[in-house]
Amino acid sequence: MNEEKAQSVVDFSQVISEHYNQLTKSEKNIANYLRKNQEESAFLSAGELADRLKLSEATMVRFARNIGFDSYPAMRAVLQENFRRRVTHSARLRGRLDDLREAGDIFERLVVSEIDYMSQALETVDRQALHRAVELLRSRKRIFVFGVGPSVSLVDLMEIRLERFGRQVIPLKTAGREILEPLQLMTDQDLLFVICFFDISAALQLVLDYAKEVHCPVIMLTDTLGSIIGDKADVVLAARRGPMAEFHSLVVPMTVINTLLLAVAQEDQEQVMTNLDKLDQLRERFKKITGSTI
């Protein structure tokens, strides 16, 4: 990657993702560290970064070349340029927000931004992958859904909808040891639906590894992790949430999930309607007993 081209690179995480599968184990450790510590790493020499990761300086240089840069300084120059752009963007965003607060059109700007993300999704979401995901969802009665942080709301959405369709859903919504008891119930007759963005946590790694051990099929909904851990999933659904350094939107991931749910409902319409009718009957019985509605 020559200097002029390198200076045009904005999404360093994407650069890493594109080369991740060809890296050695040590180089993957470097890649994971840089993805999470881009701003700090931008000002570290090859020797300083090597000391932090307990690797050789030669490994740092080789890593930079293996992801497309002429040298380690060339890679660091891109990290520094991205840092400057983020700082400039933050200052620009603060000024813009101040203007928007006075003008009262933050809603308009947000809607335009969300529409832009959705338009991009029309080009980036793989329809064949959606179809394979629907078939897996239809074929399994019990579904484990993993998601932490902001993704918890997406887990809740899937849990409510799929249970209304007659599926048993086991939510995995914590990065702590609380996931261990439900996780040990997983078998090859189940399905794991993983919602993960940007970071590879210990909990995510454990859930994916255990699913592989028990031969449980996996659907992964992600943004930039597909190239890094997508080999652990049977189906990978891409749902970009906007640039890494900006406010992340859930509109595309939620739309992908709603698409899957609607497709399942359409294919299994008779069964789904039967379950919804039962739910309505139970609501009526509850109303008669308590005098209130659910």
N, C-alpha and C positions, 0 to 999 in steps of 0.2 A: 504494500500500500504506500504510494508515494506521498510526499508531504502535502501537496495541494489537495489530493483526495482525502488524506487523513483529516485535514482540517474541516472537511465537509461532513464528517461523521458526527451525528448527534446522539443516536441511541446506541451507546456502548454495550448495553446489555444484549441488544440484538446481535451485535458483532460476535459476542461470546457465544450466544445461543447457536449461531450458524456453524461454529467450529467445534462445539463442545464434545460431540461424539468422537472426534478424532484426537482428542487430547489424552495424555497419559494421566495416571492417578494423581501425580504431583501437580501437573498442570491444571487439572480440574479443581484441586484445592486452591490454587491461585485464582482461577476463574470465579469460584464461589466467593472468595474473599473480596475480589475487586467489585463484583456485582453489588455487594452489601456495603462497601466502603469506598465508593468511587471518589468522593470529594477529598477524603483524607489521603487516599492513595495517590492522588494527582500530584502531591508534593513530596513523595517519597522516592529516593533513588532505588535502583535495582538492589543494591546492597542492603539498604534499610528494610525494604520489603522482604528480602530473603531472610534477614535476621528474624523478622516477626513470624514468618511461616516456617522457620527452621529448615530452609532449603538453600541451595547454592545460588550464587548470583548468575551462574551460567544457565540454570533452569529458568530464571526470570527472563533472560535474554531469549532463550529458545521459545518460551511461551509467547512472547510478543511476536516473534516471527511466525509462529504456528497459527496465530489468529489473524495474520495478514499484514503485519507492520514490518517496516524495514529494520527497526531496532527498538530497544526498550524506550529510549528517549522519544522516539516518534509516537509510541503508544501513550507515554506520559503526556506528551503535548496535546493529544486528543482529550485525555481526561481533564487537563487543565482548561482547554477550550470549552469543554462541556460545563465545567464548573463556572467559568466566567459567564457563559450563556444562562446558566440557571440563576446566578446572582442577578444578572441583568433582567432576566425574566421576572424574578421575584419583585424587584424594584418596580418594573413596569406593571406587574399585576397589582401591587399595592396601590399604585397611582390610578390604575384603571378602576379598581374597586371603589376608591374614593369618589371618582367621577360618577360611577354607576350608582353609588348610594345617593348622591345628590340628584342624579337624573331619574332615579327610581326605575331603571330598566334592567336590573340584574336578572330578573326572570326571563326577559327576552333574550339576553345574551346566553343564558344557560340553555334555553330551549334550542337555540341555534347550534350550540356546541353539541348537545345530545343528538340532534338531527344529523350532524356531521359524522358522529360516531356510528350511528345507525346506517348511514349511507356507505361508509367504509365496510361495515359488516356484510353488506350485500355482496361485496367482492371477496371478502376474506373467509367467510364461514363456508366450510366444505359441506355441500348438500349430501354427498354420499356418506360422509361421517355422521351427519344427522340421521340419515336413514338407518345406518348400522346401530346407532345408539337407541333409536326407537325400537328396533327388533330385540335388542337386549333387554330393554325395560319391559317389553311385552312378555318376554319369556321367563321372567323371574317374579316370584311372589314376595320374596323378602329382599329389601334393598337397604344397604348401608349407605348413608350420605354423610360425607366428611366435609367440614368447612369451619374455619375459625375466624375470629376478628370480624371484619365487615361482612364476610361471607356467611355468617350465621343466619342473616335474614334470608338468604337464598336457600339454606338448608331448611329453615322453617317453612318456606313456600313449598318446597318439594314434599316435605312431610305431610302437610295439610292436604295437598292435592292428591298425592298418590294414595294416601289412606282412604280418601273418599272414593278412589277408583278400586278399592279392595285390596291394595297391596299393604304388606306390613313393612313399616319403615323404622329403621334403627338409626337415629341421628348421632353423629359423632361431632360434637361442637366444642370440644375443649382440647387444648394442647397438653393437658395434664394426665395423670394416671387414671382419671375417671373413665377414659376411653377403653381401658384394658378389659374390664368385665364384659361389656357388650362386644368388643372386638373378638374375644375368644369364642363367641358363638358362630362366627363366620365359617361357611363351608363352600364347597364348589357348586352348591345349588343356589347360592345367593348372587347378588350383584353389588359391586362397590361403585358409588358415584362420588368422585373426588372433585371438589371445587378448590383450586389453589392458584394463587397469583404471586409472582415475583419471588417469594422466599420459600426455601426448602427447609421446613422445620423438622425437628426430631420426630414429632408426632406424625407428620405427613410421611416421612421415610418409613416409620414403623408400620403404618397402616398399609402402605403400598407393598412393603416387603412381606407382610403377613398374608395379604391377599394372594401374592404370588405363591407362597408356601402351600396354601390350601387350595390353589387353583381356582380362585374366585375371579371371574371376569371384571374388568375395570373400565369405566368411562371417566375420562378426565376433562374437566372444563377449566381452561387456563388461558393466560395471555402469552407470556414469554417463556414459560417452562416446558413447552411442548418439545423443543429440540433437546432439552437437557434430561428430562425424566419421562418423556413420552413413550420410551420403549417399555415402560412398566405398565402401560395401558393398552387395552384392546382397541379403544376408540379415543381419539384426541379431538376435542372441539375447541377451536380458537375463538377467544372472545376478548379482543383488545379493549382496554379501559382508558386509553389516552396515554400521553407521554409519561414516563416514569416519574419525572420531577413535578408533575402537576396533580391537581385534585383528580382522583380516580372516580369514574362513573361506573355504576352498576347496571346501566340501562341495557348494554349489549348482553352481558351474562344473563340478566333476567329475561331478556327476550329469547335467548337461546333455550333457556329452561322452559319458558312458556310454550315455545314451539314444540319441544319434545312432549310436554304434557298434553297439548292439544292434539298432536299426532297420535299419541297413545289412545286418547279418548275417542278419536275418530275411528281408529282401527278396531277398538274393542268397545264400540258404542253400546251394544246390547248389555254387556256385563257392567259397564260403567253406569248406565242408566238404571240398571237394577239396584246397584249399590246406592246411588243417589236417592232412589225412591225409598229404600230402607231407611236412609238417613232422615228423609222428610217425615216418615212415619214415626221414627223415634222422637223427632222434635215435637210432633203433635202430642205424643204421649207425655213427654216431659212438660209441655205447656199445660196439659190438663191436670197433671199432678201438682205442679208448683204454681201455676198461674202466671208463669213468666216464660220468656223465650230464651234460646241459647244464642 
